[in-house]
Amino acid sequence: MKTAVVILNWNGRKFLEDFLPSVCRDSVSDDSEVVVADNGSTDDSLAFLSSNYPQVKQLPFDKNYGFAEGYNKALAMVDADYVLLLNSDVETTPGYLQAMTDYLDAHPDVAGCQPKVRSFHNRQFFEHAGASGGFIDKWAYPFCRGRIFGEVEQDNGQYDTVTDVFWATGAALMVRREVFLNNGGLDPAFFAHQEEIDLCWRLRARGFRLACVPQSVVYHVGGGTLAVNNPRKTFLNFRNNLLMVYKNEPHLLKVMLVRVFMDYLAAFVFLAKLDWPNFQAVVKARWQFWQMRPSMRDARRQNLRLAKSGTVPEVYPHSLVWQSYVHGMKKFVDWR
């Protein structure tokens, strides 16, 4: 099999009912298949699949392994050259899969790619998680073509060129299965959120390229598991970003000193808004990062040992926070 579209499901029968029709329509062919890996759902997801989509392969797991380990287990079990990690709340479009597989066929040095991701509910706008390709700034804050922090642009074709990116969104990440497995896959310690950026940083540092192929288009609901302001999401984003920095950043001390200030500034902004749960989430994230840091030392040593020298051009050499909030640069085109 050339391509497997793998959807990780946990109690998501409604998403499967709403979005599998487009996925099967646009993805099933002689050399591609759709696979649903189920993270120990307690709803009727698997029964729904058996009754309505017998052509969809099922991989039932005994419990919820989270996004990272769930996909690691699934990709170890499928047999395909390319694997698309696709969120269950994504609507696909005709030709979306072919555009990405054609690009990987033509560029053997590219480890993975993503489509252009638009908002399902506001269809003329990019979606927060991925937009038209991901980057990070000098302090490891992630952003996208089409989305800076919470500012999401309308898609007017301004980012329709294929471009190299620093990270590709986990909402719709196509990757060479062999490269994924040989380079450690997703870090299960993250459980969920930013694990795909950690993987992409690892791959990019080791000399692989990543790309956004905007000729491929999908529509993403987003926030299907946790809402944007949910304290659990705040906790995972802050903790996992610190873990990612520790594992991959060569200039660690400088970045970490800045991040102490920036993270606590964010915490006190939450506090000033009387948002006590999110304030606590940031503080807890930093505390748990320090608890987990010793377990990441071997991964850091390996990542630095395998990293190739040279500047990664997809890292923005300035502060995203400064440029956005002080200079008012709210769009990718303002400073790229």
Secondary structure as GFF3:
##gff-version 3
##sequence-region A 1 336
A	DSSP	beta_strand	3	9	.	.	.	ID=ss1
A	DSSP	alpha_helix	13	27	.	.	.	ID=ss2
A	DSSP	beta_strand	32	38	.	.	.	ID=ss3
A	DSSP	alpha_helix	45	52	.	.	.	ID=ss4
A	DSSP	beta_strand	57	60	.	.	.	ID=ss5
A	DSSP	alpha_helix	66	77	.	.	.	ID=ss6
A	DSSP	beta_strand	82	86	.	.	.	ID=ss7
A	DSSP	beta_strand	90	92	.	.	.	ID=ss8
A	DSSP	alpha_helix	96	106	.	.	.	ID=ss9
A	DSSP	beta_strand	110	119	.	.	.	ID=ss10
A	DSSP	beta_strand	134	137	.	.	.	ID=ss11
A	DSSP	beta_strand	142	144	.	.	.	ID=ss12
A	DSSP	beta_strand	147	148	.	.	.	ID=ss13
A	DSSP	beta_strand	151	152	.	.	.	ID=ss14
A	DSSP	beta_strand	163	164	.	.	.	ID=ss15
A	DSSP	beta_strand	172	176	.	.	.	ID=ss16
A	DSSP	alpha_helix	177	182	.	.	.	ID=ss17
A	DSSP	three_ten_helix	188	190	.	.	.	ID=ss18
A	DSSP	alpha_helix	195	205	.	.	.	ID=ss19
A	DSSP	beta_strand	209	220	.	.	.	ID=ss20
A	DSSP	alpha_helix	231	248	.	.	.	ID=ss21
A	DSSP	alpha_helix	252	272	.	.	.	ID=ss22
A	DSSP	alpha_helix	276	292	.	.	.	ID=ss23
A	DSSP	three_ten_helix	293	296	.	.	.	ID=ss24
A	DSSP	alpha_helix	297	306	.	.	.	ID=ss25
A	DSSP	beta_strand	315	316	.	.	.	ID=ss26
A	DSSP	alpha_helix	320	321	.	.	.	ID=ss27
A	DSSP	pi_helix	322	326	.	.	.	ID=ss28
A	DSSP	three_ten_helix	332	334	.	.	.	ID=ss29
###
